[in-house]
Amino acid sequence: MKFVYDKRKIVLTLSVVALVGLAFAVAMVLGQSDPRSDPKRDEFLGTYDMNHDGWKGVLVLDRGGEFCRLYGTYTGTDGVVRPVEADAALNRSGQCSVTPLPTHRIKFSIKFDFGWQKFDGYMFTRDRRIIAGLTWWNNIPFGFYAVKRS
C-alpha cells in the first residue's frame, strides 16, 4: 500500500487547528463567561447588529413576558420597524428550561410583509454577545448571526 498525501490539505487542516486553539486561548485570556453556566432569559435582552444571509438590520429584544417569552423589534436597512417575538433560555428539546439542560438556545420570529420568518439560534456560551443559527425562507435554510452592542 502506498501512502499519498496532499500537502495543501495538511496545511489547511493545521491552519484550522491553530485557529481553533487561538480562539480558545483568547477566550480564556479575556475571561469570558464559564460555558458551564447557562444564560438566563434576560441575558438575551439587548440590541444586536444582525445579518441573515446578507440582509442586515438591528434586532432589539427589550422586554420580557411570561416564562421564556421576549419581545422586541427588528429594523432593516429599509427603516421599517417590525415586531419580534422570541422564546429564550430554551433547553435541547426547545422547551422553556426548568431542568439543568443547556439553555443557550433562542427561537424568534420577525413579522415581515409576507408573514413571520422563523429563526433558531444559540448564544455563544463563552462570549455571550453573539448568537448564530438558522433561518428559513421559502422552506430553504439560511444562516444568520447577531452581535450584541456594548
C-alpha positions as CSV (number, residue, x, y, z in Angstrom):
1,M,0.0,0.0,0.0
2,K,1.4,3.4,-1.0
3,F,0.8,6.5,1.2
4,V,-0.2,9.5,-0.8
5,Y,-0.8,12.9,0.8
6,D,-1.9,16.3,-0.4
7,K,0.3,19.0,1.1
8,R,-2.5,21.6,0.7
9,K,-5.0,19.6,2.8
10,I,-2.4,19.1,5.5
11,V,-1.6,22.8,5.6
12,L,-5.3,23.7,5.7
13,T,-6.0,21.2,8.4
14,L,-3.1,22.5,10.6
15,S,-4.3,26.1,10.0
16,V,-7.8,25.3,11.1
17,V,-6.5,23.5,14.2
18,A,-4.3,26.5,15.0
19,L,-7.2,29.0,14.6
20,V,-9.4,27.0,16.9
21,G,-6.6,26.8,19.5
22,L,-6.0,30.6,19.2
23,A,-9.8,31.3,19.6
24,F,-9.8,29.1,22.8
25,A,-6.7,30.9,24.2
26,V,-8.2,34.4,23.5
27,A,-11.4,33.4,25.2
28,M,-9.5,32.1,28.3
29,V,-7.3,35.3,28.5
30,L,-10.3,37.6,28.2
31,G,-12.0,35.8,31.0
32,Q,-15.3,35.2,29.1
33,S,-18.2,33.5,30.8
34,D,-17.9,30.0,32.0
35,P,-19.5,27.8,29.3
36,R,-20.9,25.5,32.0
37,S,-23.1,28.3,33.4
38,D,-26.2,28.6,31.3
39,P,-27.5,32.0,30.3
40,K,-30.8,33.2,31.8
41,R,-33.6,34.6,29.7
42,D,-32.8,38.2,30.5
43,E,-29.2,37.8,29.2
44,F,-30.7,37.7,25.7
45,L,-32.1,41.2,26.2
46,G,-30.2,43.9,24.3
47,T,-29.6,45.5,20.9
48,Y,-27.9,43.3,18.2
49,D,-26.4,44.0,14.8
50,M,-27.9,41.2,12.8
51,N,-27.2,39.7,9.4
52,H,-29.3,36.9,7.9
53,D,-27.8,35.8,4.6
54,G,-26.7,39.3,3.7
55,W,-29.9,41.1,4.9
56,K,-28.6,43.4,7.6
57,G,-30.6,45.1,10.4
58,V,-30.9,45.8,14.1
59,L,-32.6,43.3,16.4
60,V,-33.8,44.8,19.7
61,L,-35.0,42.4,22.4
62,D,-36.2,44.9,25.1
63,R,-38.9,43.4,27.2
64,G,-39.7,40.1,28.8
65,G,-43.0,38.3,29.1
66,E,-44.2,35.2,30.9
67,F,-41.7,32.4,31.4
68,C,-39.2,32.4,28.5
69,R,-41.0,34.9,26.3
70,L,-39.2,38.0,25.0
71,Y,-40.5,40.8,22.7
72,G,-38.8,43.5,20.6
73,T,-38.3,44.9,17.1
74,Y,-36.2,44.4,14.0
75,T,-35.3,47.3,11.8
76,G,-33.9,46.5,8.4
77,T,-31.9,48.8,6.1
78,D,-35.3,49.9,4.7
79,G,-36.0,51.6,8.0
80,V,-39.2,49.7,8.6
81,V,-39.7,48.6,12.3
82,R,-41.1,45.1,12.5
83,P,-42.3,43.2,15.6
84,V,-40.3,40.3,17.1
85,E,-41.5,37.5,19.3
86,A,-39.0,35.2,21.0
87,D,-38.6,32.3,23.4
88,A,-35.2,32.3,25.0
89,A,-33.2,30.2,27.5
90,L,-34.6,27.0,25.9
91,N,-33.3,23.5,26.6
92,R,-32.3,21.0,23.9
93,S,-35.9,20.0,23.2
94,G,-36.9,23.6,22.6
95,Q,-38.9,24.0,25.9
96,C,-38.6,26.7,28.5
97,S,-35.9,25.2,30.7
98,V,-36.8,24.1,34.2
99,T,-34.1,21.4,34.1
100,P,-30.3,21.6,34.2
101,L,-30.0,21.1,30.4
102,P,-28.3,23.8,28.4
103,T,-30.3,27.0,28.0
104,H,-28.4,29.0,25.4
105,R,-31.0,28.5,22.6
106,I,-33.3,31.2,21.3
107,K,-36.2,30.8,18.8
108,F,-37.6,34.0,17.4
109,S,-39.8,35.3,14.6
110,I,-39.8,38.6,12.7
111,K,-43.0,39.7,11.1
112,F,-42.3,40.7,7.5
113,D,-44.8,41.7,4.9
114,F,-45.0,38.1,3.6
115,G,-45.5,36.7,7.2
116,W,-43.5,35.5,10.2
117,Q,-39.9,34.4,9.4
118,K,-38.5,31.9,11.9
119,F,-35.0,31.9,13.4
120,D,-33.4,29.3,15.6
121,G,-30.2,30.3,17.2
122,Y,-27.7,29.6,20.0
123,M,-25.9,32.2,22.2
124,F,-22.2,31.6,22.4
125,T,-21.5,30.2,25.8
126,R,-18.2,32.0,26.4
127,D,-18.8,35.2,24.6
128,R,-22.5,35.8,25.3
129,R,-22.7,38.8,22.9
130,I,-23.1,36.5,19.9
131,I,-26.0,34.5,18.6
132,A,-25.8,32.3,15.5
133,G,-28.1,29.9,13.8
134,L,-30.5,29.2,11.0
135,T,-33.5,30.9,9.5
136,W,-35.9,29.7,6.8
137,W,-37.3,31.4,3.8
138,N,-39.4,29.5,1.3
139,N,-38.6,26.3,3.2
140,I,-34.9,26.9,2.5
141,P,-32.4,27.2,5.4
142,F,-30.1,30.2,5.6
143,G,-27.5,31.2,8.2
144,F,-27.8,34.2,10.5
145,Y,-25.8,35.8,13.2
146,A,-26.4,38.7,15.7
147,V,-23.7,40.6,17.7
148,K,-24.8,42.4,20.8
149,R,-23.8,46.1,21.0
150,S,-21.8,47.0,24.1
